[in-house]
Amino acid sequence: MTGALLAAVLAVPLPAAEPRPEPVRCPQGAADCEAVSGRIVFVERVDPDGDGDLHVVVTAGSITGPGLTAIDVRKGLRPKRDPSIGDRASAAGPVQTGSYGQQQIHALRFRVER
């Protein structure tokens, strides 16, 4: 998976002027909350456990790996149209351990800019 993710990151062209979504902030009182904004390099639209979550990885922060943060977006917080690789996203929420043992943001707030 690491090789495929790295290949996806390197394949995303960077425009001269990037649109940036309005950054989201952690809700007041949210424990272990982190906020990130970055370009989406991986999208998992169909969650293997079937609960309807959306998973994205952005080139921001270093919560999951150097320069990368995975974001778990619950079904009720998903945008009307799923984001695509190259879109920019902003998310905030507590850092939790994912199903593969990775650290990720469990989004309480999520915004996408296409």
Phi, psi and omega in degrees: 000324182298318179296317179294321179294317178297318178298320179295318179298314183289339182276349183279116178289143180255117178288162181297314179243112184268131171290141180236131177291153174303121182298139175268156181242160176292139175297146180302131177085000179287123182283144177053033185275139175229153177232139178221154172221129180188179181278136179283128179242353179206137178228129172244101184281328181250112182284127182302331182274357172079012182272002174086008178291155172251138176238132175227157172238132180241155176273079181197151179060190177212041184286319182267323179196175181303113178076009182230142175225127174274142181233129176258116183250114182296158185308315182290348182254356181297141174291164181302321177242128179299144178290165178239163174301135182101335174294162176252143181227153174229133182216153175215140178170177181290149175276127180226165177272128180276180185292342177258011180086003180278152173277137182209162174272128171267100191297128168261336176223139183210134180219141180235142173239121181271000000 
